[in-house]
């Protein structure tokens, strides 16, 4: 799943080398922390947060089989 998040983010930004995705796994949830270059932050969030919301929806749908809740956090 981490690879999916990383692929989506790297496809959107201008500087894919500065993309960092870390995975924090708990008992009932998985948190994916996404870090990008400051100038690419707007491309990840999108207008009114639409791109970020779409990424979160895709990740949640992909995690249904594992039975865990997935959260995508975009960090500065």
C-alpha positions, 0 to 999 in steps of 0.5 A, a space after each residue: 500500500 505504501 508503494 501505491 501512495 508513493 506512486 500517486 504522489 510522485 506522479 503529481 509533483 515536479 520534484 519526485 526525488 524529494 517525496 517521502 512516504 512513511 508507514 506507521 502501523 497500529 493494531 487497527 489502523 495504518 497511517 501514511 505520512 507524506 512529505 514533499 517539497 514545499 513548492 509541490 504542496 499545492 499540487 498534492 492538496 489540489 483545489 479545495 483539497 480535492 486531490 488529497 481527498 481522492 488519494 485518501 478515498 483510493 487508499 481507504 478502498 484498497 485497505 478494505 481487504 486488510 480490515 484496517 483503517 488507512 489514513 493519509 497525512 500530508 505533512 509540511 
